[in-house]
Amino acid sequence: MRKSITKSTVWSLIFSKHSEPIYKKLRTTTIYLIIYSIIIVIAQMLYDAAFEKLQAQNIGQFHLIFSFVLSILIAFRVNVSYARWWEGRGYWGTLVNNSRNLALKFNNYIGLKNDPEFFRYLSNFAYVLKFHLRGQIDTPESQDLIARLNLPPASDNHIPNSIINQMYKIINNYRVDGKISLEQYLAMDVHLANIIDLLGGCEKIVSTPIPIPFKIFVRQALLFYMIIFPFGWVEKFGFLIIPMIIVIVDVLLGLELISEDIEAPFNGSDDNTCSLHGHVLDLDGISLKIDRNVESIANS
């Protein structure tokens, strides 16, 4: 049974790829490559002497050197994009941990249900942060959520900051009134400070995208690679260059498209800036998890 499940999973991974938007983009490029390669092969048959002169210039050797340079560019591109995705993942993992810790401490020191305002701020902060990072703070759904939070009138400039500010005011008032000790206040302050830090880290990722000229340069290098490939190897491989170029370019271009997809980890799957399938962080799911965790702690 285990072997059949494994085989089914492997085959589904191989043959379901056509439904992914990344492969739809690659499919279009593949069609152009096939047409282009066929034209080059036919031209080589008709003008064999001219291609022999090109072969004498060692274009294939140049192509090997260029492929090495291109692989370095693609590797750097993938590493940079994946680092941004991983950093965003770390920040939201930190948000989950600090939300749980803050909820547990506040519930034991004061009681979340004894302070519905703090409970409301903490359980909904992740939703507000999601809208903030996606630039959707003015959408009807976001505005409806903000209205339910009942923030002060002067809190419109930076809603996540305003929510943290209100939570700080609440725990500080409890300290001033003597309802919690200084040690208890400091224990909760650590988690609020961590949330502020991760908020700044997430905003850094959003406000510092990968430079567009670099992305264009990598695409141009890939285009040049595709253009010169048949000329370097058609004399040796003939029609075999068609599957060869398809495999090589699909891998390189696929990595480039995946990099484009994950370089903005906070975009939604329906966001226009997310070009492919939305293989980004599931902020909706994480926000819901935090909301349910805080609710569960409050009811414990």
N, C-alpha and C positions, 0 to 999 in steps of 0.2 A: 504493500500500500504506500509506504514512504517513497519507494522508487518511482511509482507512477505519479505521485504528487509532484516530486521533483522534476520529472520529465515534463509534466504538464506546465509547470511554472516556467521552465526554460523555454519551451516552445511558445508559450503565450508571450513571453518577453520578446522573442525573436519576431514573431509574426504579427504582433499587435502594434508594432512601431509605426505602421502606416497611418494610424489614427492620430498620432501626435503631430501638432502643427510644425514642429521642427522638421519632421520628415516630409511634410508637404512642401516646405520650402526647399529641402534638398531634392525632392522629386523634380521640381521645376529646373533647378540647376543641372540635374542629371540628364534631363532631356536635351538641354542645350549642349551639354558636353558630348553626348552621343552624336548629335548632328555635326558638331564641330570636328570631332575625331574622325567621323566617316569622310567628311570633306577632305581632311588632311591625308587620310589613307588613299583616297581616290587620286588626290593631287600627286601623291608620291608615285603612284602607278603610272600616271600620265607624264610626269616630269621627273623621271628617275635620276637623270643626270644632275639636275639642280639640287636634288636632295642628297646626292652623293657628295657634292661640294659642301653642303651644310654639315654632313656627317664628318667630313674631313676637318671641319673647324672645331670638332669636339664639343658640340652643343650639349651632348649628354653629360659630359663631365661638368660643364657649367651648371647644368640642371641639378646634379647631385650636390654641388656646393651650395646652390641657392636653396635647395630643399632643407639642408642643414640649418641655414640661417632662418628660414621660415619656421622650422620646428621650434627654434628658440623663441621667436616672436609669439607663436601660438601658446607655448608653455608659459611664457610670462603673462600673456593675456588671461589664460585660464587661472593661473595662480592668484593674480590680482582680484579677479571677479570672485573666485571662491573664498578668498580671504575676507572680502566684504560680506559675503553671505554668512560665513562662519562667525564673524564678529557680531553681526546682527542677531544671529541665533544665540550667541552667548549673552547678549544684553537682555533678550526676552526670557532666557532661562533664569537670569538673575532677577528679573522682575517677578517671575513666578515664585522664586524662593523668598524674596523679601516681602512680597505680599502675604504669603503664608505666615512667615515669622511675625510680621507686624500684626496680622489678624489674631494669631495665637496669644501674643503678649497683651494686646489691647483687650482681648476677651477675658483674659485671666486677671488683669489689673482692674479693669473697669466694667467690661461686659459690652460686647458689640451691640446687643439689643438695647442696652441702656443709653446708647448714643446713636440713634438712627442716622444722624447727619454724617458722622465719621464712617459708619458702616456703608452708607450710600457712596461716599467719596471713594473708599478703598475698593469696593466691589466693581465700580464703574471706571476706575482710572485707566485700566488697560484698553477699554473701548475708546475712551477719549484720545489716548496716546496713538491708537491705531489710526483714527481719523486725522489726527494732527500730522503724523508721518506721511500719510497718503495725500495730504493736501485737500482733504475732504471735510474740513471743519465747518464749512458753510453749507453743506448739504442738508436737506430736510431731516434725514435720520440723525445726523450729528446734532443739529440744533434742537431737536426734540429731546435728545439725551441730556444736553447741557441745560435745557430748561427744567428738566426733572431734578437736576442736581441743585438748583436754586442757589447758584453762586452770586456773590455780590455784583452790583452793576458794573463796577470798574474792572471786571475780570476778563474782558473780551480779547485782550491783546495776546495772551498766551494761556490758553485754558489749562493745559497740564500743570504749569507753574502755579496757577491760581488754586487748583485742587490741592496740591502739596502744601501751599501756603495756608490754606484753611485747615488741613490736618495738623500742621504745626501749631496753629492757634489753639486748636481744640486740646491737644495734649499739654500745651504750655499752660492753658487755663486750669487744667486739672492739677498741674504741679503747683501753680500759684495758690490755688484753693486748698492745697494740702491733701488732695484726694489720692495722689500718687507721690512717691518719693522721688528725689533727684535721680537715684539709681535707675528707677523704673522709667523715668523720662528719658534718660540717656540710652537705655536699652532700646527704646522705640526710635529715638533720634538716629541711631545707626542705620536703621532700615530706610528711613525717609531720606537720609543723606545718600545712601546707595541708589535709591530710585532717582534722585536728582542727577547723580553721576551717569546712570545709564540713559537717562533722558537726553543729556548732552551728547553721549556717545552715539545714540541713534540719529540725532539731528546732524551730527558730523557726517555720518554716512550719506544722509539724504542731500546735504548741502555741498558735498564734495564728490560729484560724479567723476567717472573716468573721463579724461579729456577726449573730446570728439575727434581731434586730429589724429590721436593715436589709434582709435578704432578705425578711422578711414584708412590710415596707413596700412594696417593689418589686412583689411579687405582688398586694398590695391595690390599688396604683395601676393595675396591668394589669387587674384585675377591674373597677374603676370605669370604666376606659377602654372595656372591652367593653360595659358596661351602658349607657353614655350614647351610644355611637356611633350606633345606629340612630335614636335620637330626633332627632339633629341633622341626619340626611341622608335619612331615609326619604321626606320630602316631595318631595325633588328626584329621588332615584334609584329609589324603589320597590323592586322585587325585586332590583335591581342591588346593593343594599347587602349582600346575602348573599355574593357572591364578593369584594366589596370588604373586608368585615370579616374574612373568612377569610384573605385574603392578608396584610392588615396585622397582624392579631393573630398569625398563624402566624410571621411574621418576628420580631415583638417577643418573643413567648413562647418561640420557638425559641432566640433569643439568651440569654434568661434561663435556659433549661434547659441550654444548653451551658455557660454560666457556672457553674452549679451543678455540672456534671460536672468541669470542669477546675480548680475552686478548691482541690481536694485532690489534688495531682498524684502523690502516692505511694500512693494507695489501689489495691488490686488490683481487677480486673474483677469478682471475685466478692465483693468487700467490701460489706457492707450499707450502709456510709456512702457508697458510690458509687452514686448514684441511677440513672444511665443506663447507658451501654454500656461504661464503663471506658475512656474516651478519656483515659487518663492516661499517665504515663511508663512505658515498658517496663522496669521495674527487673529483671525476670527476665532479659530479653535482655541488658541492660547488664552485669549480674552475671556471666552466662555468658561474655560477651565478655572481661571482665577476667580471669576464670579461665583462659580459653584463651590470652589474651595472655601471662600470667605463665608458663603451662606452656610456651608456645612459646619464650619468652626463656630459660627454664631449660634447654631442650633444644638451644639454639643453640650 
